Structures are given as structure tokens and as C-alpha cells.
Amino acid sequence: IELKSGILNIFLKTGIIFTQVDLWLGLSYCDGNWNKVTVNKEGSIVSASMNELREQTLEPRVQQLKVSSPIYIGGIPPEIQNFYKELGLEQGFGGCMKDVKFTQGAVVNLASVSSSAVRVNLDGCPSTDSAVNCRGNDSILIYRGKEQSVYESGLQPFTEYLYRVVASNEGGSVSSAWTRVRTRESVPQNVPTPSRVHSINGYSIEVTWDKPAGVIGVIEKYILKAYEEDGPNVPIASAELSDTSILTGVLTGLHPFTNYAVTLTACTLAGCTESLHALNISTPQEAPEDVQSPTAISFPMSLLMSWTPPKTPNGIITQYTLYMNGVPIYFGNGTKYVVKDLAVFTPHQFLLTACTLAGCTNSSQVTLFTAQLPPSHVDAPVLTVLDSRTIYVQWKEPVEVNGILDRYIIYIANNEQNFTKWDVIYNNTELFLDFTIQQLFPGTEYLIKLAACTGGGCSISEASTAITDESTPEGVSAPKAQSYSSDSFNISWTKPEYPNGIITSYGLYMDGVLMQNSSQLSCYAYGLAPWSLHSFRVQACTAKGCALGPLVEAQTMEAPPKGTVDVFAAVHGSKEAHLKWLAPNKPNGKLTYTVFATGLFYADQ
């Protein structure tokens, strides 16, 4: 069935028999009203009628019509047009139709049974505005001239127009066939505010609206938009609905317990228009989301618990419930709670529940510990002297650690410093239970203490005592010899730099001969010759042996010379004499000589 140039053409092909019926309509159908078209086959008669006009043909060879394939109304898809080239079909139907029915069965609602439709209003859209534009007697001359194209403006949107061209000269004129064309749709006007909105839950709403009035064209889709009240002019959520026959839609992606303004947008191919006003709605409360786990400030025997409101409360928080080890310990609206009477450094499982009127949500479970304390008691270390310079230290882990052991520290002091200065000789986080102290001083008494530390602090044991094995002294000092007379010395010395044990005796050697062996640090030597040179050396002894210090030399003080000075004189001429003398028998020091002379001396005049 095809309407072209004012002729309704019926093509019927059954088997190899091809039948055609042509009904001349002119422009009678272009009056802006509905036109009833009937196509009928009764036996060998095929007829077509439109309103009061009717045409039929007789074809005895026509066969019974059996339809088993899809029925296409308004055109056929491009992919199957090649199979029906003999029909000579041109562009598809552009317009409106309704009340389609067959001999058997009820009226077909094309909008509900069609599998696809392309820019065809299947509900009907007659408009009396188009009558004047396509009636043959009322056609309007829009151009006269010699050009071969013309642009016409001021047309109605989504309206079908018929055009034909008349070419004339002095010998006459010739007309083209009528050509049908439809203008594009316009943007919808006066889109109504949604008529009803109700909440499905806190995250979605159902919106109902009325079909926009006065839309010229086919509505392609509806768009629902939700804006937060007092928020930015940007929709929080939107939904596109392409089935325009349904005037109800669901808008999702909303936030519970929030005020929204909902609008309706209607779209044609020409564009979209949003309703000027919105319908307000408040979504209901839902159970909270993103409930944060509680945190705590740890004390040795208590926990100061605290928590923040859920990141997404989804309503008004009516109550918090705090669970410890699966047992509720707090109900209320606060965000802090002190858990008391706990053991030191003990793990506990905590979980927080936040509730609105719509429901409750749990946080993730978290394990929290009470704070650490120093160990309750640390035993004194066990000391083993290995040699004169090494002590082996052993200890045990504290029975009550009160936390996690972090490190051991060894403090050491010795009798050389009167045990007043404690040095750290070992500090290690590797929790070994022994340590060897090396490079100590022989024969020295040491006090050693052990500290065990946790995150809560350190506890120090009592001191253990050990004395390294003695050895021969080291760093024996040089003696200091001072002479205050010509026949004696006062000799003194200090303790060795490293005694390496208990000094049992000091020996003083003078000129290689031991002259004193005692515990004294000084000696008086007398009966010596004046201005005599002597050597001194100190020997220090422990139970393990003796060591000598460096050799020192010193001289006694001078004394007056003893003996006579023998003088010898020899005359050299009338004016000179040569004197010689011998030193005294006992000079008793460094001598200087003075010559005295008496008598007359020659002088030049």
C-alpha cells in the first residue's frame, strides 16, 4: 500500500500472480482530519477505499493470502528492501495513524505491539493547521522566477507539506508530481511539573507526570532530575526514560534524609525543555553508612574510647552501642567512654554500632591494647669472669613483662670511679639473654646492672659484683727524685696507671740496687756524696707479678769543695807571669776559679 502523488496504490502478490489497484484521491485527504482507509480481498476481488472513494479489480488467478511474516506499516527496513524491488517503494510513511485492525481480531494498538518505530507518532496527530498547505485548490505560490531552487521559511514545525513545480513558457506549461516533505519538530513548550513523587526508599523515588500538552512532534524521551535544596544548580541524580508511553519513572542514586527538588524534562529531536517548577520531596532515613571503628587512648589499666559520627549518617543518629569482646558495654548518644579495670597490655575486641530510626550499622572490628608498663621485676645478672679482661653476663627474661620487651640494657661501674659513674655497655633490641664484656681492666671490681625495657619504660635490677683476674701492673710511673741537701734525695712516685690488681709492694732501685721494698709511695735516701749522679727506677708488684717503670737520673746538691788548691807560677819576661793550679781533691760540685794578685803593676805613661 502506497500513497503517492494523490494516488493510493495497492500491490498484491500471491505466488506468481501480481495484482494492482489504483485509487485516485487527489488532495482530498489533505484536510487536517482523519481519513479511513480500507483494503479488502474477497475471493478474486481486491478493492481499496478511502472515505467515500472506492476502486476495485477482478483477478481470477489470485490465490488465498496467507501471512506468516512480520507486517511492516509505514515502510520496510533497508536491509530487506532488495527483496521487494518490484514494488518500487520510496520513502517511508511520514504522518500519523490509529485504529489499525484486521478482519479478525480487535483494534491493534500499534504503540504497544510494534517492535520498532522510527519518528512515527502511532497515537495520531491530526492538525487543521496543515489543511491550507496541501489542498490542491488552496495551494500557495511561494516562488516565481528563473532559479531552480528556493528556500521557504515561516513554516509550522513537524508539519507535512506538498510541493510541485510548474515550468512554463510561451507555448504552455508542465507540472511535476506532488512531492511530500515534513518539517522538523520543535523544542517542547510548557513542560509540566511532576504531578506526584513518593519515596521508594532512602535512595530512590518514583515520579509520575502528565504528558506535555501542545508538543509539536514526537517526544523521544523524558529526563527526571533531582536537585538538592539549597545546593548547587547541578542535578545530583538523573534518569533518562526512552519509553515515552509510560508516564512514571524511578529516579535512583539519591541520598537518604535529604531534601530534593524534582523536575521533568521532555525531549524531541529538536531539543529538550525542563519544567519551570519542581516538586519537592524529602527522602526517608536509612541505616548509617561508613561507620568508623572506635579509637582509644591507652592507659595501663583503662582505655579512653572515642569515635566520630558516621561519614554518611543517612539520618539522625539515635544511639551508639559499643561492644567489647562481643558484649555491649555502652548505650547512648555520646562519643566517648572510659573502660576501666583492665589488665596491663591486654588485647580487647571493640565494635561500634550506630543507629537511626531506619536501622543500625556496625563498624569493622578493631583490636586495641591497654598501655604497657615497665617489667615488674628484673633479676640481677649472673656474672662469670673469664680472664683478666673479660666478664660473661647472663640473665633471664622478666616473669611479668607488662608489655612487649623492646630491649635489654647493661650498665657497668668500677671501683676506680668509686662506683659513682654508670656507663651503658650494651643496648640491643635483639632480645638475647647473654653478653660478653671485653677490654676490661685486670684485677678491677665491677658492678653490673641489667635493665629490661618495654613500651612503658624500663626496670633495672640490683647490681652484681665481679672482680677480673689480676695481672702484672701496667703504666708504672717514673719516680720523682728531689735533692734538698748535698747528701740526700726525697724520692716519690704514684700508683701505676693500670694496677691490674692489688699492689702488694713497691720496690725502689737506686743505681741498679734495690734500696726499698714496701707498700710506701716514697723513700728517703741519704749519705750520698755532694753533686753525685744517681739513677732511680720503681717496681710495682701484684700477686701475678711485677713491672718496672722508666729509669730516671738525678744529682745531689753541691757542697763546698774540700782539699787544697796547689798553684804554680812561671815568669815570662819583665812584665808577665804564667799561673797554673790543681783542682781540690773533692770538688763537691761544679767548680769556678777566682785568681787574686797583690803587688805593683806596670802601667803605660
VEXDREN-2710 file (C-alpha; in Angstrom, 1 decimal):
% VEXDREN-2710
k/r/px/py/pz
1/ILE/0.0/0.0/0.0
2/GLU/1.5/3.3/-1.0
3/LEU/0.2/6.9/-1.2
4/LYS/2.0/8.9/-3.9
5/SER/1.1/11.9/-5.9
6/GLY/-2.6/11.7/-4.9
7/ILE/-3.0/8.1/-5.8
8/LEU/-3.5/5.2/-3.3
9/ASN/-1.7/2.2/-4.9
10/ILE/-2.4/-1.4/-3.7
11/PHE/0.1/-4.0/-4.8
12/LEU/-0.8/-7.7/-4.0
13/LYS/1.4/-10.6/-5.0
14/THR/0.3/-14.2/-4.3
15/GLY/2.5/-16.8/-5.7
16/ILE/3.4/-15.6/-9.2
17/ILE/0.2/-13.6/-9.6
18/PHE/0.7/-9.8/-9.3
19/THR/-2.4/-7.6/-8.7
20/GLN/-2.6/-3.8/-8.6
21/VAL/-5.4/-1.4/-7.6
22/ASP/-5.0/2.4/-8.1
23/LEU/-7.5/4.7/-6.3
24/TRP/-7.3/8.4/-7.3
25/LEU/-7.6/10.7/-4.3
26/GLY/-6.1/13.9/-5.5
27/LEU/-5.7/16.1/-2.4
28/SER/-9.0/15.2/-0.8
29/TYR/-7.2/13.5/2.1
30/CYS/-5.2/16.7/3.0
31/ASP/-7.9/18.4/5.0
32/GLY/-6.4/18.1/8.5
33/ASN/-9.0/15.4/9.5
34/TRP/-8.7/11.7/10.0
35/ASN/-9.1/9.6/6.8
36/LYS/-10.3/6.0/6.9
37/VAL/-8.5/3.7/4.5
38/THR/-9.8/0.1/3.8
39/VAL/-8.1/-2.6/1.8
40/ASN/-10.2/-5.7/1.2
41/LYS/-9.7/-9.0/-0.6
42/GLU/-12.8/-11.2/-1.1
43/GLY/-12.2/-14.1/-3.4
44/SER/-11.0/-12.8/-6.7
45/ILE/-11.9/-9.2/-6.0
46/VAL/-9.3/-6.8/-4.5
47/SER/-10.6/-3.4/-3.5
48/ALA/-9.4/-0.2/-1.9
49/SER/-11.4/2.6/-0.4
50/MET/-10.7/5.9/1.4
51/ASN/-13.6/7.8/3.0
52/GLU/-16.3/7.8/0.2
53/LEU/-13.9/6.9/-2.7
54/ARG/-13.6/3.3/-3.8
55/GLU/-11.8/1.3/-6.5
56/GLN/-11.6/-2.5/-7.2
57/THR/-10.2/-5.0/-9.7
58/LEU/-11.0/-8.6/-10.6
59/GLU/-8.2/-11.2/-10.8
60/PRO/-9.5/-14.8/-11.1
61/ARG/-6.0/-16.2/-10.7
62/VAL/-5.3/-14.6/-7.3
63/GLN/-4.6/-17.1/-4.6
64/GLN/-5.5/-17.1/-1.0
65/LEU/-3.5/-14.7/1.1
66/LYS/-1.6/-16.3/4.0
67/VAL/0.5/-14.0/6.2
68/SER/3.3/-15.7/8.2
69/SER/6.0/-13.0/8.2
70/PRO/6.2/-9.7/10.1
71/ILE/3.9/-6.9/9.0
72/TYR/5.6/-3.6/8.2
73/ILE/3.4/-0.5/8.3
74/GLY/4.8/2.9/7.1
75/GLY/7.8/1.4/5.2
76/ILE/10.1/-1.6/5.3
77/PRO/13.6/-1.8/6.8
78/PRO/16.5/-1.0/4.5
79/GLU/18.0/-4.5/5.0
80/ILE/15.1/-6.2/3.2
81/GLN/14.2/-3.7/0.5
82/ASN/16.3/-5.5/-2.0
83/PHE/13.9/-8.4/-1.8
84/TYR/11.0/-6.3/-3.0
85/LYS/12.4/-4.2/-5.7
86/GLU/9.4/-4.8/-7.9
87/LEU/7.3/-2.8/-5.6
88/GLY/9.2/0.4/-6.3
89/LEU/8.8/1.6/-2.7
90/GLU/10.2/5.0/-2.0
91/GLN/10.5/6.8/1.4
92/GLY/8.5/5.5/4.4
93/PHE/5.3/6.9/5.6
94/GLY/5.5/10.3/7.4
95/GLY/2.5/11.2/9.4
96/CYS/0.1/9.7/12.0
97/MET/-2.2/6.7/12.1
98/LYS/-4.5/5.0/14.6
99/ASP/-7.2/2.3/14.9
100/VAL/-5.4/-0.3/12.7
101/LYS/-7.4/-3.5/12.6
102/PHE/-7.7/-6.7/10.5
103/THR/-10.7/-8.7/9.6
104/GLN/-10.3/-11.0/12.5
105/GLY/-9.4/-9.6/15.9
106/ALA/-9.7/-6.4/17.9
107/VAL/-8.2/-3.0/17.1
108/VAL/-4.4/-3.1/17.2
109/ASN/-2.6/-0.6/19.5
110/LEU/0.5/0.0/17.4
111/ALA/2.3/1.7/20.2
112/SER/2.2/-1.5/22.3
113/VAL/2.6/-4.2/19.7
114/SER/5.2/-2.6/17.4
115/SER/8.8/-4.0/17.7
116/SER/10.3/-0.8/16.3
117/ALA/9.3/2.6/15.2
118/VAL/11.2/5.5/13.6
119/ARG/9.9/9.0/14.2
120/VAL/6.3/7.9/13.7
121/ASN/3.6/9.1/16.0
122/LEU/1.4/6.0/16.4
123/ASP/-1.2/7.6/18.6
124/GLY/-2.5/10.1/15.9
125/CYS/-1.7/13.7/15.4
126/PRO/-4.0/15.5/13.0
127/SER/-3.8/19.2/12.8
128/THR/-6.1/21.5/11.0
129/ASP/-3.2/23.9/10.5
130/SER/-1.9/21.7/7.7
131/ALA/-5.1/21.8/5.7
132/VAL/-4.4/25.0/3.9
133/ASN/-0.9/23.8/2.9
134/CYS/-1.9/20.8/0.9
135/ARG/-5.3/21.3/-0.6
136/GLY/-4.9/21.5/-4.4
137/ASN/-7.3/24.4/-4.8
138/ASP/-5.7/26.2/-1.9
139/SER/-2.1/25.7/-2.8
140/ILE/0.1/28.8/-2.3
141/LEU/2.5/30.2/-4.9
142/ILE/5.8/30.5/-3.0
143/TYR/8.1/31.4/-5.9
144/ARG/8.1/32.7/-9.4
145/GLY/11.3/33.2/-11.3
146/LYS/14.1/31.5/-13.3
147/GLU/16.1/29.9/-10.4
148/GLN/16.0/26.2/-9.9
149/SER/15.9/26.3/-6.1
150/VAL/14.0/28.2/-3.4
151/TYR/14.2/28.5/0.4
152/GLU/10.8/28.8/2.2
153/SER/10.6/30.0/5.8
154/GLY/7.9/30.6/8.3
155/LEU/6.5/27.0/8.2
156/GLN/4.9/25.1/11.0
157/PRO/7.1/22.7/12.9
158/PHE/6.6/18.9/12.4
159/THR/4.1/19.6/9.5
160/GLU/3.8/17.8/6.2
161/TYR/3.8/19.9/3.1
162/LEU/3.3/19.1/-0.6
163/TYR/5.3/20.8/-3.2
164/ARG/5.2/20.7/-7.0
165/VAL/6.9/22.8/-9.7
166/VAL/5.3/24.2/-12.8
167/ALA/7.6/25.0/-15.7
168/SER/6.1/27.3/-18.3
169/ASN/7.0/29.3/-21.4
170/GLU/5.0/31.0/-24.1
171/GLY/4.0/27.6/-25.6
172/GLY/2.4/26.3/-22.3
173/SER/3.4/24.7/-19.0
174/VAL/4.1/21.3/-17.5
175/SER/3.8/20.3/-13.8
176/SER/5.8/17.9/-11.6
177/ALA/4.3/15.3/-9.4
178/TRP/3.5/16.4/-5.8
179/THR/6.5/15.9/-3.5
180/ARG/5.8/15.3/0.2
181/VAL/8.2/16.8/2.9
182/ARG/7.8/17.2/6.7
183/THR/9.4/20.0/8.7
184/ARG/11.4/19.1/11.8
185/GLU/10.0/19.0/15.3
186/SER/10.2/22.0/17.7
187/VAL/11.5/22.0/21.2
188/PRO/8.7/21.1/23.7
189/GLN/6.9/24.0/25.3
190/ASN/5.3/24.2/28.8
191/VAL/6.6/21.0/30.2
192/PRO/4.6/20.4/33.3
193/THR/5.9/19.9/36.8
194/PRO/5.8/16.3/38.0
195/SER/2.4/15.6/39.4
196/ARG/3.4/13.1/42.1
197/VAL/6.6/12.0/43.8
198/HIS/6.9/9.3/46.5
199/SER/9.9/7.6/48.1
200/ILE/10.6/4.0/47.4
201/ASN/13.4/4.1/50.0
202/GLY/16.1/6.5/51.0
203/TYR/18.0/6.1/47.7
204/SER/15.2/6.1/45.1
205/ILE/11.9/7.8/44.3
206/GLU/9.0/7.1/41.9
207/VAL/7.9/10.1/39.9
208/THR/4.6/10.4/38.0
209/TRP/3.8/13.2/35.4
210/ASP/1.3/14.2/32.8
211/LYS/2.0/14.2/29.1
212/PRO/3.1/17.7/28.0
213/ALA/0.4/19.5/26.1
214/GLY/0.9/21.2/22.8
215/VAL/4.1/19.3/21.9
216/ILE/4.6/19.6/18.1
217/GLY/6.5/16.5/17.2
218/VAL/7.3/13.2/18.7
219/ILE/8.7/13.1/22.3
220/GLU/11.8/11.0/22.1
221/LYS/12.5/10.7/25.8
222/TYR/11.8/12.1/29.3
223/ILE/14.5/13.0/31.8
224/LEU/14.0/13.1/35.5
225/LYS/16.3/15.3/37.5
226/ALA/16.8/15.7/41.3
227/TYR/18.4/18.8/42.8
228/GLU/19.4/19.2/46.4
229/GLU/17.6/22.1/48.0
230/ASP/19.9/25.0/48.9
231/GLY/22.6/23.2/46.9
232/PRO/24.4/24.0/43.6
233/ASN/22.2/24.2/40.5
234/VAL/23.5/20.9/39.3
235/PRO/21.4/17.7/39.4
236/ILE/22.5/15.2/41.9
237/ALA/20.8/12.4/40.0
238/SER/19.0/12.0/36.7
239/ALA/17.3/9.2/34.7
240/GLU/16.5/9.0/31.0
241/LEU/13.3/7.2/30.0
242/SER/13.1/6.3/26.4
243/ASP/9.7/4.6/26.6
244/THR/7.6/7.7/26.3
245/SER/4.3/5.8/26.6
246/ILE/4.9/5.3/30.3
247/LEU/4.5/8.4/32.4
248/THR/6.1/7.0/35.5
249/GLY/9.7/6.6/36.2
250/VAL/12.1/5.7/39.0
251/LEU/15.0/8.0/40.0
252/THR/17.9/6.4/41.8
253/GLY/21.2/7.4/43.3
254/LEU/19.8/9.8/45.9
255/HIS/20.9/10.3/49.5
256/PRO/18.7/9.4/52.4
257/PHE/17.3/12.1/54.7
258/THR/17.8/14.8/52.1
259/ASN/15.5/17.4/50.6
260/TYR/15.3/17.3/46.8
261/ALA/13.6/19.3/44.1
262/VAL/12.5/17.1/41.2
263/THR/11.9/18.3/37.7
264/LEU/10.7/16.8/34.4
265/THR/12.5/17.3/31.1
266/ALA/10.8/16.4/27.7
267/CYS/12.9/16.0/24.6
268/THR/12.2/15.9/20.9
269/LEU/14.8/15.6/18.2
270/ALA/14.9/19.4/18.2
271/GLY/15.9/19.7/21.8
272/CYS/14.8/19.4/25.4
273/THR/12.8/21.6/27.8
274/GLU/12.8/21.3/31.6
275/SER/9.8/22.1/33.7
276/LEU/9.9/25.6/35.2
277/HIS/9.0/24.4/38.6
278/ALA/10.0/21.5/40.7
279/LEU/8.2/19.1/43.1
280/ASN/9.9/18.9/46.5
281/ILE/10.4/15.7/48.4
282/SER/12.4/14.5/51.4
283/THR/13.9/11.1/51.2
284/PRO/13.4/8.9/54.3
285/GLN/16.2/7.9/56.7
286/GLU/18.2/4.8/56.2
287/ALA/20.7/2.9/58.2
288/PRO/24.1/4.7/58.5
289/GLU/27.0/4.0/56.2
290/ASP/30.7/4.2/56.7
291/VAL/30.6/3.7/60.5
292/GLN/34.1/4.3/61.7
293/SER/35.8/1.9/64.1
294/PRO/36.4/3.3/67.6
295/THR/39.8/4.5/68.7
296/ALA/41.4/4.7/72.1
297/ILE/43.9/6.5/74.3
298/SER/45.6/3.6/76.1
299/PHE/46.4/3.6/79.8
300/PRO/47.8/0.6/81.7
301/MET/44.5/-0.5/83.2
302/SER/41.9/1.5/81.2
303/LEU/41.0/2.7/77.7
304/LEU/39.6/6.1/76.9
305/MET/37.4/5.2/74.0
306/SER/36.2/7.7/71.4
307/TRP/34.5/7.6/68.0
308/THR/33.3/10.0/65.3
309/PRO/29.9/10.1/63.7
310/PRO/29.4/8.0/60.6
311/LYS/30.7/9.7/57.4
312/THR/27.2/9.0/55.9
313/PRO/24.7/9.1/58.8
314/ASN/21.7/8.8/56.4
315/GLY/19.5/10.4/59.1
316/ILE/19.6/11.4/62.8
317/ILE/21.8/9.1/64.9
318/THR/19.6/7.9/67.8
319/GLN/22.0/5.7/69.6
320/TYR/25.5/4.3/69.7
321/THR/26.3/0.8/71.1
322/LEU/29.9/-0.1/72.0
323/TYR/30.8/-3.7/72.2
324/MET/33.9/-5.1/73.9
325/ASN/34.7/-8.8/73.3
326/GLY/31.2/-9.3/71.9
327/VAL/29.4/-7.8/75.0
328/PRO/27.7/-4.4/74.9
329/ILE/29.3/-2.1/77.4
330/TYR/27.8/1.3/76.4
331/PHE/24.5/2.6/75.1
332/GLY/23.9/6.3/74.4
333/ASN/24.4/9.3/72.2
334/GLY/27.9/10.2/73.4
335/THR/31.1/9.7/71.5
336/LYS/33.4/8.9/74.5
337/TYR/33.6/6.2/77.1
338/VAL/36.2/5.0/79.7
339/VAL/36.7/1.3/80.0
340/LYS/38.2/0.6/83.5
341/ASP/39.6/-2.3/85.5
342/LEU/41.5/-3.9/82.6
343/ALA/44.8/-5.9/82.8
344/VAL/48.1/-4.3/81.7
345/PHE/48.8/-4.7/78.0
346/THR/45.8/-6.9/77.2
347/PRO/44.1/-7.1/73.8
348/HIS/40.3/-6.4/73.5
349/GLN/38.0/-6.6/70.5
350/PHE/35.8/-3.5/70.0
351/LEU/32.9/-2.8/67.6
352/LEU/30.7/0.2/67.3
353/THR/27.0/0.2/66.2
354/ALA/25.4/3.4/65.0
355/CYS/21.6/3.6/64.6
356/THR/18.9/5.8/63.0
357/LEU/15.2/5.2/63.1
358/ALA/15.6/3.2/59.9
359/GLY/18.2/0.7/61.2
360/CYS/21.7/0.1/62.5
361/THR/25.1/-0.5/61.0
362/ASN/28.2/-2.0/62.5
363/SER/31.7/-0.7/62.1
364/SER/34.6/-3.1/61.4
365/GLN/36.0/-4.8/64.4
366/VAL/39.2/-3.4/65.8
367/THR/41.7/-4.8/68.4
368/LEU/43.0/-2.4/71.0
369/PHE/45.6/-2.9/73.8
370/THR/45.9/-1.4/77.2
371/ALA/49.1/0.5/77.7
372/GLN/52.4/-1.1/78.6
373/LEU/54.3/-0.8/81.9
374/PRO/57.9/-1.5/82.8
375/PRO/58.5/-5.1/83.8
376/SER/57.5/-5.8/87.4
377/HIS/60.9/-7.2/88.5
378/VAL/64.2/-7.8/86.8
379/ASP/66.6/-10.4/88.4
380/ALA/70.3/-9.4/88.8
381/PRO/72.5/-10.7/86.1
382/VAL/74.8/-13.7/86.6
383/LEU/78.5/-12.8/86.1
384/THR/81.3/-15.1/85.1
385/VAL/84.9/-13.9/85.0
386/LEU/86.6/-15.4/82.0
387/ASP/90.0/-13.8/82.3
388/SER/91.7/-10.6/83.4
389/ARG/89.8/-8.5/80.8
390/THR/86.6/-10.4/80.1
391/ILE/83.3/-11.0/82.0
392/TYR/80.5/-13.1/80.7
393/VAL/77.0/-11.8/81.6
394/GLN/73.8/-13.9/81.6
395/TRP/70.2/-13.0/82.6
396/LYS/66.6/-14.3/82.5
397/GLU/63.5/-12.7/80.9
398/PRO/61.3/-11.0/83.4
399/VAL/58.4/-13.1/84.7
400/GLU/55.9/-10.2/84.4
401/VAL/56.9/-8.3/81.3
402/ASN/53.8/-6.0/81.3
403/GLY/54.1/-5.4/77.6
404/ILE/56.3/-6.3/74.7
405/LEU/60.0/-6.5/75.5
406/ASP/61.8/-3.9/73.5
407/ARG/65.4/-4.1/74.6
408/TYR/67.9/-5.0/77.2
409/ILE/70.5/-2.5/78.6
410/ILE/73.6/-3.4/80.7
411/TYR/75.1/-0.7/83.0
412/ILE/78.7/-1.0/84.4
413/ALA/80.7/0.8/87.0
414/ASN/84.1/0.1/88.7
415/ASN/85.9/0.8/91.9
416/GLU/88.3/3.1/90.2
417/GLN/85.5/5.6/89.9
418/ASN/84.0/4.7/93.4
419/PHE/81.0/3.2/91.6
420/THR/79.6/6.7/91.0
421/LYS/79.6/6.7/87.3
422/TRP/77.5/4.1/85.4
423/ASP/78.2/3.6/81.7
424/VAL/75.9/1.8/79.2
425/ILE/78.0/-1.0/77.8
426/TYR/75.1/-2.9/76.0
427/ASN/71.9/-1.7/74.4
428/ASN/70.2/-4.0/72.0
429/THR/66.7/-4.7/70.7
430/GLU/67.7/-8.2/69.7
431/LEU/66.5/-10.0/72.8
432/PHE/69.5/-12.2/73.6
433/LEU/70.0/-13.4/77.1
434/ASP/73.8/-13.1/77.4
435/PHE/76.6/-10.8/76.5
436/THR/80.4/-10.9/76.9
437/ILE/82.0/-7.7/78.2
438/GLN/85.6/-7.4/76.9
439/GLN/88.5/-5.0/77.2
440/LEU/88.1/-4.5/81.0
441/PHE/90.9/-3.8/83.4
442/PRO/92.6/-6.7/85.2
443/GLY/92.1/-7.0/88.9
444/THR/89.3/-4.5/88.9
445/GLU/86.0/-4.8/90.8
446/TYR/82.9/-4.1/88.6
447/LEU/79.3/-3.6/89.4
448/ILE/76.9/-4.6/86.6
449/LYS/73.1/-4.0/86.4
450/LEU/70.6/-5.1/83.8
451/ALA/67.6/-3.0/82.6
452/ALA/64.7/-4.6/80.7
453/CYS/62.5/-2.2/78.7
454/THR/59.0/-2.3/77.2
455/GLY/57.0/0.5/75.5
456/GLY/56.0/1.5/79.0
457/GLY/59.5/2.1/80.3
458/CYS/62.5/0.2/81.9
459/SER/63.1/-1.6/85.1
460/ILE/66.6/-2.0/86.5
461/SER/67.9/-4.9/88.5
462/GLU/70.1/-4.9/91.6
463/ALA/73.8/-4.8/90.8
464/SER/76.0/-7.9/90.6
465/THR/79.7/-7.8/91.5
466/ALA/82.7/-9.4/89.8
467/ILE/86.4/-8.9/90.0
468/THR/88.5/-9.5/87.0
469/ASP/91.6/-11.7/87.4
470/GLU/94.8/-9.8/88.4
471/SER/97.7/-9.2/86.0
472/THR/101.1/-7.5/86.2
473/PRO/100.7/-3.7/86.5
474/GLU/100.8/-1.5/83.5
475/GLY/101.9/2.1/83.3
476/VAL/104.2/2.1/86.3
477/SER/105.1/5.7/86.8
478/ALA/108.6/7.2/86.8
479/PRO/109.9/8.3/90.3
480/LYS/110.4/11.9/91.2
481/ALA/113.8/12.5/92.9
482/GLN/114.3/15.8/94.7
483/SER/117.5/16.8/96.5
484/TYR/117.3/19.3/99.3
485/SER/120.8/18.7/100.6
486/SER/124.1/17.7/99.2
487/ASP/124.0/14.2/100.5
488/SER/120.3/13.0/100.2
489/PHE/117.2/12.6/98.0
490/ASN/113.5/12.6/98.7
491/ILE/112.1/10.0/96.1
492/SER/108.3/9.7/95.5
493/TRP/106.0/8.0/92.9
494/THR/102.3/7.4/92.1
495/LYS/100.3/4.3/91.6
496/PRO/100.5/2.6/88.2
497/GLU/98.1/3.9/85.6
498/TYR/96.7/0.4/85.4
499/PRO/97.4/-1.5/88.6
500/ASN/95.7/-4.6/87.2
501/GLY/95.1/-5.9/90.7
502/ILE/96.0/-5.1/94.3
503/ILE/99.5/-3.7/94.5
504/THR/101.4/-5.8/97.1
505/SER/104.6/-3.9/97.1
506/TYR/106.7/-1.2/95.5
507/GLY/110.4/-1.6/95.0
508/LEU/112.8/1.3/94.6
509/TYR/116.0/0.7/92.7
510/MET/118.9/3.3/93.0
511/ASP/121.9/2.8/90.7
512/GLY/120.5/-0.7/90.0
513/VAL/120.4/-1.8/93.6
514/LEU/117.1/-2.4/95.4
515/MET/117.1/0.0/98.3
516/GLN/113.5/-0.2/99.5
517/ASN/110.6/-2.8/99.1
518/SER/107.4/-1.8/100.8
519/SER/103.9/-0.5/100.2
520/GLN/105.0/3.1/100.6
521/LEU/105.0/5.6/97.7
522/SER/108.1/7.4/98.8
523/CYS/111.7/6.9/100.1
524/TYR/114.5/9.0/101.7
525/ALA/118.0/8.3/100.5
526/TYR/120.9/9.9/102.4
527/GLY/124.7/9.5/102.9
528/LEU/125.4/10.4/99.4
529/ALA/128.3/12.4/98.0
530/PRO/127.6/16.0/97.1
531/TRP/126.9/16.7/93.4
532/SER/126.8/12.9/92.7
533/LEU/124.7/11.4/89.8
534/HIS/122.3/8.6/90.6
535/SER/119.7/6.5/88.7
536/PHE/116.3/5.5/90.1
537/ARG/113.6/3.1/89.0
538/VAL/110.3/1.9/90.6
539/GLN/109.0/-1.6/90.6
540/ALA/105.2/-2.3/91.2
541/CYS/104.0/-5.8/92.1
542/THR/100.7/-7.7/92.3
543/ALA/100.1/-11.3/93.1
544/LYS/100.5/-12.1/89.4
545/GLY/104.0/-10.4/89.1
546/CYS/106.0/-7.2/88.9
547/ALA/106.6/-4.5/86.4
548/LEU/109.4/-1.8/86.3
549/GLY/108.9/1.8/85.4
550/PRO/111.2/4.0/83.4
551/LEU/114.7/5.0/84.6
552/VAL/115.3/8.5/86.0
553/GLU/118.6/10.2/86.8
554/ALA/119.2/12.9/89.3
555/GLN/122.2/14.7/91.2
556/THR/122.6/15.7/94.8
557/MET/123.1/19.4/95.6
558/GLU/126.5/20.9/95.6
559/ALA/128.7/21.4/98.7
560/PRO/131.9/23.5/99.4
561/PRO/135.0/22.0/97.8
562/LYS/137.3/20.1/100.2
563/GLY/141.1/19.9/99.9
564/THR/143.8/22.5/98.8
565/VAL/144.4/24.3/95.6
566/ASP/148.1/24.0/94.5
567/VAL/149.3/27.0/92.4
568/PHE/152.4/27.1/90.1
569/ALA/153.9/30.4/88.8
570/ALA/156.4/30.9/85.9
571/VAL/157.9/34.3/84.9
572/HIS/157.8/35.2/81.3
573/GLY/159.9/38.4/80.9
574/SER/159.9/41.7/82.8
575/LYS/156.2/42.2/82.6
576/GLU/154.4/38.7/82.5
577/ALA/153.8/35.7/84.8
578/HIS/152.1/32.4/83.9
579/LEU/149.9/30.7/86.6
580/LYS/148.7/27.1/86.8
581/TRP/146.8/25.3/89.6
582/LEU/145.4/21.9/90.5
583/ALA/141.7/21.2/91.5
584/PRO/140.8/20.3/95.1
585/ASN/140.6/16.7/95.9
586/LYS/136.8/16.9/96.4
587/PRO/135.2/19.5/94.2
588/ASN/131.7/18.7/95.6
589/GLY/130.1/20.5/92.7
590/LYS/130.7/22.4/89.5
591/LEU/133.9/24.5/90.2
592/THR/134.6/28.1/89.2
593/TYR/138.0/29.7/90.0
594/THR/139.0/33.2/91.1
595/VAL/142.6/34.5/90.9
596/PHE/143.8/37.1/93.4
597/ALA/147.1/39.1/92.9
598/THR/148.9/41.6/95.1
599/GLY/151.9/44.0/94.4
600/LEU/152.9/46.7/91.9
601/PHE/151.6/46.6/88.4
602/TYR/153.2/48.3/85.3
603/ALA/151.2/50.9/83.6
604/ASP/151.9/52.8/80.4
605/GLN/152.6/56.6/80.8
END
